[in-house]
Amino acid sequence: MPGSNCMIRDGDMIARINRLCNDIGIDTMETGAALAVEAELDSIYES
């Protein structure tokens, strides 16, 4: 989910994010969703 939710199309970058999440023991789907929400809120409240 870090790729599709965050508009990342680079397969290598998605794999790196997935590996990082796995290494530190966090869920990749929840992480992708949280990052996508933060990016959306940032774009909404950007002044």
Contacts in CASP RR format, 6 or more apart in sequence:
PFRMAT RR
TARGET T0000
AUTHOR 0000-0000-0000
METHOD contacts of the structure
MODEL  1
MPGSNCMIRDGDMIARINRLCNDIGIDTMETGAALAVEAELDSIYES
1 28 0 8 1.000
1 29 0 8 1.000
1 31 0 8 1.000
1 32 0 8 1.000
1 33 0 8 1.000
1 36 0 8 1.000
2 8 0 8 1.000
2 14 0 8 1.000
2 17 0 8 1.000
2 18 0 8 1.000
2 21 0 8 1.000
2 28 0 8 1.000
2 31 0 8 1.000
2 32 0 8 1.000
2 35 0 8 1.000
3 9 0 8 1.000
3 13 0 8 1.000
3 14 0 8 1.000
3 17 0 8 1.000
3 32 0 8 1.000
5 32 0 8 1.000
5 33 0 8 1.000
5 35 0 8 1.000
5 36 0 8 1.000
6 32 0 8 1.000
6 35 0 8 1.000
6 36 0 8 1.000
6 39 0 8 1.000
8 14 0 8 1.000
8 17 0 8 1.000
17 28 0 8 1.000
17 31 0 8 1.000
18 28 0 8 1.000
21 27 0 8 1.000
21 28 0 8 1.000
21 31 0 8 1.000
22 28 0 8 1.000
END
